[in-house]
Each structure stands twice: as structure tokens, then as C-alpha cells.
């Protein structure tokens, strides 16, 4: 029996490769999408894109025509409707406890400026990681957000982290900084060693277009933060703080993720009477409807 894949085309002109042999249950079926037979980057696609492509590909119908399958396993398939997870804001008391501990901790004080920026500006974690000193304007008291740090598979791209364009066009924005952020960043700039770490700057296809350096925030090894590493940092800080206060029967803090900080910024801004449109622009949302969800 031949296992050489047979090429077919669906009605949209997309190339579809069908194995000539029946599909074993543990066999991965690889699909290629595009008129030029370029590999479709499934690892970067969002759920909706995956759904749309799968609906357009007639892979199982082709397999039925070739007598590879006797039944279309995708027929009458229903996508489950899952409820959106409720967004939770961090209480102000919890923020104060966390920030006070980080600021005065010999072990974690290095990360204090990053948390100041996150809580005060509500930016995405990848946007915070990608900030460079060129983005900070102390004269105008602004920060320009125009890039993000993404992770990549080294086997596919040759690197694991790179700087790329942000999530959308509306994500490119310039936001005002308050006196707390300004003071913290000025102190950080005076303490920072000359920049040595560099990351590739890539286009939307993952092609390297240059190098980026001068990052504001790095970890203890001098590397640019990535989201899993920053999540783990928060977890370690919370765990250590709670361990220290347990013997004194003091208030503990709940673990949180970077995106909860973003939602907290929104909630606190609304509580202070901020305009919905301004908050939406600061967050880089395409619509105010996204902000108020």
C-alpha cells in the first residue's frame, strides 16, 4: 500500500495533501494551505482562523471520493460554546501589599520598575517586555508602544524570542506617564548598565529585519523577559511573601497573572472617573466595546 500523499485542490484553489493510505488514529495528518503550497502557520493562528480554514478544506470529502474513508468524521460536528471566563481585578489593598514587598525585597527589587509600569499603564505583557529607552520621552512624559516580544519555535525560525509588530494597528500608541512612572524610570535609567542584550526584529512572516537593543526590563541573567518567565516571577514573589507573613498571621496575597493587571488598570481608571474612550486608547483597543466587556 502506498503512503505517498496525493495532491488535490479544493474549490478555493488551496492545495490539500491527502495520504493515500487510511488514517491510523495515532498518525498526524499534515495539511498544506495556499495556492503556492506554502505551509500554513497553524502554531500562530488564532482559533477562528483554524476554524475557517478547516471549514474551507474539503480534506475528508476528498478522502471519501478516493475510498480512503467510509464516513466523514467531521460531518455534523458542532463547536462547543464555552462561557467566557469572568475577568477579575486585583484589589487595591492587594496591589499595595505586593508592590511594597517587591520594592523592599533584596531579592526582587530589580523587578519593581516593571510592575510600576504594568500597574500604571495597563499595557500587555509582551508590550512591556519590548519597551526600549528610545520609546521613553522624559521631556514630553510619554511612552510609545509600537512593538511586542513574541516566542517562536527554534526548529522553524532559528530563534526562540523576537520583537515584532504589536497585536493590531490600534495597539501602536503613545501614552502619558505619571510622576510615579517617570521617577521610577529615571532612577532605573541611571542604574542600568550599557545595553548588551539584543533580540531580532522580525516581520509578520518571521523574517529577520534587524536587531533591537536597549530594553528597559531584563531578568537577573540579563535576558529580556518572556511571558512564562514573568508569570513564574509573580508566582515566586507571591509564594515567598506569603511564606514570610504566615508566621506573623498577616494578610496574604493572591497569585495573579499579567493580564489581570491590565484588567485592574481598567477598573481603577473607571473608578477614578476616566473617560471610556481615553482608557480604550491607552489600552490599545480597537473599540471601546472591547474595553468595557
PyMOL commands that set and color helices and strands:
alter all, ss='L'
color gray80, all
select helices_A, chain A and resi 42-44+47-56+59-65+92-104+109-121+125-130+133-135+154-157+169-171+179-191+227-246+258-271+276-283+288-291
alter helices_A, ss='H'
color red, helices_A
select strands_A, chain A and resi 6-9+15-18+136-137+142-145+148-151+161-164+173-176+198-202+208-213
alter strands_A, ss='S'
color yellow, strands_A
deselect
rebuild
show_as cartoon
